[in-house]
Amino acid sequence: MNAAKPQVVILGPGMITQLQVLPSIYHLQRQGVVGPITICGTRAKSLQALHEDAGHKRAFPGQSFTPVPDYRKKEPDGPDAYKKVLEQLPPRQCVVVALPDQMHYPAIKEVLRHEQHVLTVKPFVLTHKEAVELEGIAREKGLLIGVEYHKRFDDRALIARRRYREGQFGEFKIGQAHLIEKHYYMHSNFQTWCTCENSDAFTYIGCHYVDLVAFVTGLKPVSVSVYSKPQPWPNGKLGYLWTDARVLWENGACLNVINGFGYPDEGPGGNTQGIVLHTDGKDANGLIWHSDQFRGVKHAALKKGGDAGDTAFMETNPDYFQLVWRGGDGLEPVGYGFRSIEYIVKAICRVERESAGLAAKDALAKRRELLAQYDREGLMATPANSAYNELVIEAGRLSITNGAKEAVIEYGKEPGVRLN
Ligand SMILES: NC(=O)c1ccc[n+]([C@@H]2O[C@H](COP(=O)([O-])OP(=O)(O)OC[C@H]3O[C@@H](n4cnc5c(N)ncnc54)[C@H](O)[C@@H]3O)[C@@H](O)[C@H]2O)c1
């Protein structure tokens, strides 16, 4: 039906939308890849802040989006505004899900019910059963679901993957990863949802490195144990703010992942993160060592910026997401944060383009054929090719809520997790 530019509807006007999703979509709109943008939230006031964002106005002059609820029309606040938008959306546009983790499942189900393609921020959903259900609905209807694990689009990950798959490293044996967000997250909206009953530091951010190890090595995770002592957010709600996870892999390898909300605000980067994997060949050992925070850039400004976590001395990551001037008006997003969103949006456009003009039955068959190709290729995370992530999250949640007992992942006909 729609070989033209898809409309984009973004659910959730929060931090990731402000930082990465919306600037990427704006740039794709400027390039003529996508059409009008709508953003749905729960509070007109937070949409107003995003709508009037001075950084976006500078980078994307003349571009804007329709906020729902619309503060200019004094529309009422409420959690169901997005459902009305979906009802009016023509089928097979692009809906971006950037809601809190535990809302992904019901929201994506609703989005699929309205025949829409989906780009969702990670984690896709929180249980394997939910993932299988949504994957089945999407396959049936020939709708694409791309899960935005942007580390996959970092060139260093792609280089490591190619070398690993060519056998240059031997086999992964033991490794460590860490990703600690800045302290100011303690005072953000996170405290309203990243609480013990919904999520934890490992589920929220550790999944990136688990996915990356699977992406590079092709190995499957088979067991998870996660230690954390609940601690209060500033609003008094309890959260698993610091987590230590041990993930075992099908070949006996072990990955230790530490996560938390507490890298010093005065630390010179957006967070601290990296990964070290030790590998074994027949007569020699290999090593994959990525400093994912400090990438060789040191800048010292005369004074620090006004946003939370800004520092005068900066170890800027030039690779994730930056806005740079490349001629003309405004700024362009560069980095793997942009490339990842671009890839998924263009995949949706391709599925529509290559099935356009066919009879309904043939168009559905064509869309399914392309979805299967994306599943097989495995560059973009899809529900079918990254279901281990939901099993790890499920196992991690089972473990963390049971005093860090080991939770085993069982694959086979009906994959699932159980305490050992
Ligand atoms: N590195 C990454 O890949 C990365 C980084 C940050 C966040 N994320 C993911 O992005 C998602 C959102 O995280 P965030 O940091 O933007 O959180 P956030 O709390 O800043 O934003 C969530 C937004 O969703 C809105 N929302 C809640 N219920 C809604 C509803 N019914 N309808 C519309 N909007 C609703 C909230 O008002 C808020 O604006 C999470 O799943 C998170 O894990 C991924």
PDBQT file of the ligand as one rigid body, heavy atoms in Angstrom, charges set to zero:
ROOT
HETATM    1  N1  LIG A 501      20.999   2.642  25.111  1.00  0.00    +0.000 N 
HETATM    2  C1  LIG A 501      19.749   2.389  24.798  1.00  0.00    +0.000 C 
HETATM    3  O1  LIG A 501      19.463   1.614  23.905  1.00  0.00    +0.000 OA
HETATM    4  C2  LIG A 501      18.691   3.069  25.581  1.00  0.00    +0.000 A 
HETATM    5  C3  LIG A 501      19.018   4.185  26.311  1.00  0.00    +0.000 A 
HETATM    6  C4  LIG A 501      18.005   4.788  27.039  1.00  0.00    +0.000 A 
HETATM    7  C5  LIG A 501      16.731   4.243  27.041  1.00  0.00    +0.000 A 
HETATM    8  N2  LIG A 501      16.459   3.136  26.329  1.00  0.00    +0.000 N 
HETATM    9  C6  LIG A 501      15.120   2.525  26.395  1.00  0.00    +0.000 C 
HETATM   10  O2  LIG A 501      14.179   3.489  25.964  1.00  0.00    +0.000 OA
HETATM   11  C7  LIG A 501      12.969   3.325  26.700  1.00  0.00    +0.000 C 
HETATM   12  C8  LIG A 501      12.578   4.664  27.284  1.00  0.00    +0.000 C 
HETATM   13  O3  LIG A 501      13.659   5.093  28.080  1.00  0.00    +0.000 OA
HETATM   14  P1  LIG A 501      13.914   6.631  28.395  1.00  0.00    +0.000 P 
HETATM   15  O4  LIG A 501      15.289   6.706  28.919  1.00  0.00    +0.000 OA
HETATM   16  O5  LIG A 501      13.539   7.475  27.250  1.00  0.00    +0.000 OA
HETATM   17  O6  LIG A 501      12.884   6.778  29.611  1.00  0.00    +0.000 OA
HETATM   18  P2  LIG A 501      12.049   8.044  30.048  1.00  0.00    +0.000 P 
HETATM   19  O7  LIG A 501      11.435   7.648  31.338  1.00  0.00    +0.000 OA
HETATM   20  O8  LIG A 501      12.872   9.262  29.946  1.00  0.00    +0.000 OA
HETATM   21  O9  LIG A 501      10.925   8.147  28.908  1.00  0.00    +0.000 OA
HETATM   22  C9  LIG A 501       9.794   7.321  28.823  1.00  0.00    +0.000 C 
HETATM   23  C10 LIG A 501       8.669   8.173  28.288  1.00  0.00    +0.000 C 
HETATM   24  O10 LIG A 501       7.507   7.382  28.040  1.00  0.00    +0.000 OA
HETATM   25  C11 LIG A 501       6.403   8.174  28.423  1.00  0.00    +0.000 C 
HETATM   26  N3  LIG A 501       5.215   7.347  28.614  1.00  0.00    +0.000 N 
HETATM   27  C12 LIG A 501       4.893   6.553  29.670  1.00  0.00    +0.000 A 
HETATM   28  N4  LIG A 501       3.682   5.996  29.462  1.00  0.00    +0.000 NA
HETATM   29  C13 LIG A 501       3.235   6.437  28.266  1.00  0.00    +0.000 A 
HETATM   30  C14 LIG A 501       2.053   6.227  27.516  1.00  0.00    +0.000 A 
HETATM   31  N5  LIG A 501       1.044   5.457  27.952  1.00  0.00    +0.000 N 
HETATM   32  N6  LIG A 501       1.920   6.845  26.310  1.00  0.00    +0.000 NA
HETATM   33  C15 LIG A 501       2.914   7.636  25.842  1.00  0.00    +0.000 A 
HETATM   34  N7  LIG A 501       4.047   7.897  26.523  1.00  0.00    +0.000 NA
HETATM   35  C16 LIG A 501       4.205   7.294  27.724  1.00  0.00    +0.000 A 
HETATM   36  C17 LIG A 501       6.860   8.867  29.686  1.00  0.00    +0.000 C 
HETATM   37  O11 LIG A 501       6.020   9.959  29.988  1.00  0.00    +0.000 OA
HETATM   38  C18 LIG A 501       8.255   9.287  29.271  1.00  0.00    +0.000 C 
HETATM   39  O12 LIG A 501       8.226  10.518  28.589  1.00  0.00    +0.000 OA
HETATM   40  C19 LIG A 501      13.210   2.226  27.729  1.00  0.00    +0.000 C 
HETATM   41  O13 LIG A 501      12.722   1.007  27.221  1.00  0.00    +0.000 OA
HETATM   42  C20 LIG A 501      14.715   2.169  27.814  1.00  0.00    +0.000 C 
HETATM   43  O14 LIG A 501      15.222   0.912  28.206  1.00  0.00    +0.000 OA
HETATM   44  C21 LIG A 501      17.401   2.553  25.564  1.00  0.00    +0.000 A 
ENDROOT
TORSDOF 0
